[in-house]
Amino acid sequence: MQRTAAKTAFANVLVNTLIANVTTSFLWFALTFWVYIETQSVLATGIIGGAYMLMVAFFAMLFGTIVDRHRKHTVMLLSSVISAIAFLLAGVLYVAQPESALLDLGGPWFWLFSAVILFGGVIEQLRNIALSTTVTLLVPEDKRANANGLVGTVQGLAFLVTSVFSGLSIGFLGMGWTLAIAIVAMALTFVHLLLIRIPEGTPEADPEAKSALDFRGSVRAIRLAPGLFALIIFSTFNNLIGGVYMALMDPYGLTLFDAQMWGFALAFASTGFLIGGLVVAKFGLGEKPMRTMLLVVIAMGLLGSVFMLREWWPLYVLGMWVYMALVPPVEAAEQTVIQKVVPFERQGRVFGVAAAMEAAAAPITAFLIAPIAEFLIIPYMKTREGQQQWGWLLGEGDARGIALICLFAGLIMVVVGTLAFFTKSYRKLTELYANAPDPAPAQEGEGDAGNDAEADAAEGERPDVVPSGRESRESARRVDAPPIVPGMPPEPR
């Protein structure tokens, strides 16, 4: 009965998150389209995109601490309320000020209007971190990789829907009605969330968490899992390389298509997110998610190095589709490992640190690679010397400089992914994942009289009452208590 309730709760939370993600991304994309159409300013749209990612990096650790200190259902409600209020405030600004004032890049109203919308979108990351920990809470250990695949599918579907409908909404309805749609949709997610019940206990206060950010607690949780910090660094590096593609994907696509056809090509390619997520949801990641992750990263590098070798649109579009299909397995692998090796009461902070580092990586690379490409590599590839040196490999075309950059970015990804197989961190984390006990806490109502015999048998040698919160931390500090993870010392006193 409890398993059925947990499964139903997870499905409802997933649907609710889909609606919320679509809504926030829809308005963020719409803002970018609206600003560029009305101002033709690449600088303004670049600042909006970069500011969004930097705000995610800034707030992610705070969000992780909030998730660990409160019920996940409460956190999701809080996210919906704040996003709805932010979008409502943006609507008030839109009604109160003429569009000319809101589009004046030199005036305060443009930056205030944009910042309010971006803040409402960034708050959605609070829900996403809570969702990652909710997978640990509601999904059995052997099915978490599949559940993380469904999470990837939701994110891919949100990207697909928003990339298409944001432009249509701005084109046919305008910014005012687009804001109204976002406000109503976010209000509906709040109402729907009120009807969902997540079986969870009240988190105990962590006496070692002294600040709102609790960076030290996050680092402590990461250090207790040998190899986990290396995993986060590797994922951050992977995002650095991904930033190259993020910066160059649109310029390259617009050399092959006009703006309208490029939008359709991008929408088609984004369906790869859906397929990749559904494959993980169906088949999982195998017994060694880390190995799966590295193999997929190597495949992404090989693909990224070849799908621009010729200026041929079918090669590019198909390559993008496959590349995007490989993204969900990588993200699901990282989430699955963290959900297994990190104590549940600290998972929010670890996911927050990972989100902060990875969110900051891509825009940093994008900001660096764009001027290098524009002022050095692209002009070089238009010279006779560049064409003679690389023409045999890259062929001819207007964007061979972009192709050269992506070739080397992909090869770097292949080399780093291959070397990772031979590191001590990979071996330690793989062994830890295989031997670590399930960190999921007892759900609300578990441990009471009346649990069926199957549940009791499944618990094996676990104690009759599963400790949680302060009790579990106190037992971990006892000298005679077993370590949290086999082969690891107890947490320092």
C-alpha angles and dihedrals in degrees: 000000000000092000090052091049091049092049091050092047092051092050091050092047090050092052091046091050091050091056092045094047092048090050097050094042090045092058095041092052090044091053091052093048093045094050094048095045093049100038105022086217115149088183093059094049091045091053091049092052095044093045091053093054093044091050089052089051091048098048101035097088091048089050090052092055091048091052092052094048099049142043111277091233090055091049092052091049090050091052092052093048095049093046091049092049091048092050091046090052089050088052091052090051090049092053095042098048130050116247090246089064093046090051096046103110091195095054131079097240095068093054094043092048092048094044093052092052092045091049090052089052095046091053087065087073087069089063092046093054089048089050091055091055091043088061088061091048100047108025125071114245096250091054100045095095088055090048091050087053089057089050088054090049090054091051092048092049090050090053092048095048096045096045089058106032099041091064092044091050094050092043098049106022107025131224096295097060090039089059090048091053091050093049093050093045093051091049089053091052089054092051092046091048090055088062094053120091118201112196101229139132127236110272115242117234113260106231090203093058102090102163139043091249096040092192091165091056090051092050091047091053091049093048092052089065108063111225096015094107089053089053091054091046090050091050089048091051089048088055090050089059089042088057088065091059091042091056097044105033097085097042090050093046092050090056088059101038140026115251096266096049091044089057091055092045090052091048090052092048091050090062084076087076089059095048093046092050093047092050090054090045090053103039105018123213102287128246093303111047091176092059090047090050095052093046090051092047090053089050090050090052093050091048094046091053096054110033092083098041088109127030092240118132098214090056091050098046094045090046091052090049093053092043091054091047088058094053098075095056091053094049093042091052092054092048093046093052094048091048090055105041103035122075110252094238090061102037094097092059093047092049087048093054091047092049092048095051095042095045091052093049102065099050091045091057092042092053091048100043098046096067092039090053095044099045104029120016101036094047090046092053090053092059123090090244093055093046092049093048098046106017093094089062105030101033122208133314147102098278104045090125090062089047091053092052093049091047092059093039089056093047091051089053091051093050095047093045091050094047090050089068090065098049125109089230091061092051093046095047092046090052092045092052091051095050105031117110119238107275094201112126124231110277121236108290097018118125092037125121112274099050109144123253093249092059091047092050092048090057090064110181096354116126118266091249117044109222118225139179114357094002092058092048092049092050090050089057096053114106093226095046118108116251118264091244124028111257094019127105119243118269111280115262 
